Amino acid sequence: MSSTSSAPSSIELQWVLPSRGHVGMLSLIAAELAIFIIFVVAYLFYIGKSLTGPLPKDVLELPIFASICLLSSSLTIHAAVSALRHGRVRTFAVWWFGTMVLGLIFLGETAREWHHLIFDRGLTISTNLFGTTYYSLVGLHAFHVTVGLICIAIAMILALLGKVKKEHGERADVFSLYWHFVDAVWIVVFTVVYIIGR
């Protein structure tokens, strides 16, 4: 009678460090998130405390079209990054351009809304507490969209010059985290300003 002893099989798990790009972008997002939280809390704190009008319910309209455009841009940038990772540079450029167009439409709609509020409704940043907190919060988000669009435009130019290759998929993916963050923040801003705040 022979006894066979089987040695326990050990599975070695190898931990791989995350890329510096992802760590850097996630750190930036964490810092930016803290800033947005401060602005959102300030907006919520000052709701209904304006001594003079106009009030949110008097002047704000739901920016449905602008919101659809911005949130759709998360899908287009995801498709762009996926295409680049598979080496389809031309497809990447098409989706990347679509992301830029959707972002520009969002900014255009924000500018149109501000023009209406300032010139037709008389709401400026110094009108009352609502004006101050509204333009600060929505303006902060619009600034982040603008920064993102500048980066997208630079990458678009590089793509048109033939400088974007499959190996740049990691960098595009890192930037897409920022763009997804901007879109996610808009959901919060939309909810706070246009739903809760009214």
N, C-alpha and C positions, 0 to 999 in steps of 0.2 A: 504494500500500500504506500503510494508515494504522495506526498503533500506538496502541492504547488503553491507557492506564495507569490501573489501578484503585487508588484510595487504600485502604490497609488500614483495614478497619473497626475502630474501637476501641470496646470495650464498657466502659463506665464502671460500675464496681462501687461502689455507695454503701454505706458501712458505717453501720449504725444502732446507736446506743448501746443496750445492754440497759436495761430499765426499772430504776429505782431500787429498786423493790420486790423484783424478782428478785435484784439484786445484794446488797441488804440481807439477804434470806432466805438466800441461798447463803453469805454471810459468817457469819451466825449458825450455820448448819448446820456449816460448817467448824470453828468454835470448839467447838460441842457435840460434834462428832466427836472432836476432840482429847481432850475430857474422857472420853468413853466409851472411847477407846483406853486411857487410863490405867487406868480401872477394870477393863477386860477383861484387860489385862496383869497387873494385881495379882491378879485372880482366878486366872488361869492359873499365876502364880508360886507362889501359896499352896496350890494343889491338893495334897492328901495331906500337908500339913505340920501339920495339927491334931494336938495331943497327946492330946486327949480327943474322944470322940464327942458327938453322932452325926455320922456321915459322910454325904456326899451319897448314896451308894448305899443307905444305910439309910432315908432319909427322903424323897427327892425322887421325884415321879411326873411323867411327861410331861404337860404342860398342852396336850394336843392341841386340845381344844375351844376354849380361850381363844386359842390361836394361830390357829386357823382364823378365828375371829371378827375378830381384829385384822387379819390379812392380807386378809380379805375387805373390810375397811373401806377399803382402798386402791382397790378397784374401785368402791365406792359413792361415794367422794369424787370420783373421776375422772368418774363419770357425772354427779354433781351439777354439777361445774364445766363440763362439756360442755353440759349442759342450760342453764345460766345464760348461757353464751356465745352460745347460739342463742335467747336470750330466753324460754325456757320456765321461768319463775320457779316455778311450782307444782311442776313435775317436779324442779327443783332442790331445793325444800324437802323433797320426799319422800326423795330420795337423801341429802340432807344429814342429815335425821333418822335415816335408816338407819345412816349413819356414826356418829352419836352413840350410837345404841343398841348397835351392835357394840363401840364403844369402852368403853361402860359395862359391858357384859357381860365384857369382858376385865378391867377393873379389879375387878369383882365376883369374878371367878374368882381373881385375884391375892390379893384380901383373904381369900377362903375358904382358899386355900393357906397364907397366912401364919397364919391362925387355927389351922389344923391343925398347922402346924409348931411354933408357939409353945405352944399349950395341950395338944396330944396328944403331940407328939414332944419337947418341951422345948428346941427350938432357938431361941435368941434371938440378937440381934446381939452379945451379950457371951459367948455360950457357948464359942465357939472361933474359930479363924481362918476356918473355913468359914462359920460364922454371920455373922461380920463382913463378909467379902467377898460372900457371897450377898445379904444384905439391902442392902448398899451398891449393888451392881450392879443387881439387880432393882428395888430401890427408886428408883434414879436413873431407870431407864426408866419406872417407874410414875409418877414425878413428871412426866416429859415428856408422858406420855399424859394426865395430869390437866390440865396446862396447855393441851394441845391441845383437850381436851373443853370447857374453859371458853370458849375462843375459838369453838368450834363452837356451843356453847349461846348465846353472845351473837349470833352470826350467825343462828341459828335464831329467836331472839326478834325480831330485826330483820326477818327474812323474814315472820314472822307478823304484824308490824305494817305490812307492805307497804313497807318501806324498802329492800328489795333489788331492784335493777333489773339489766337486761342489762349496763349499763356497769360494774357491779361484778364482772364476770367475771374481770377481770385480778387484782383483789384476792383473789378466791376461789382463783384459780390459784396465786398466790404462797403463800397459806396451805397449799394442798394439798402444796406441796413439803415443808413441815415435817412434815405428817402422813405422807407417803411415807417421809421420813427416819426417823420414829419406828417405822414398820413394818419398814423395812430393818434398823434397829438390833436389833429384836426377833429377827430371824432369827439374827443374830450371838450375841445373849444366849442364845437357846434352844440354839444349837449348843454354845456354850462351857459353859453351866451344866448343861443337862439331858442332853447327849450326851457331850461330851469329859470334863466334870467328874465323871461318874458312873463 
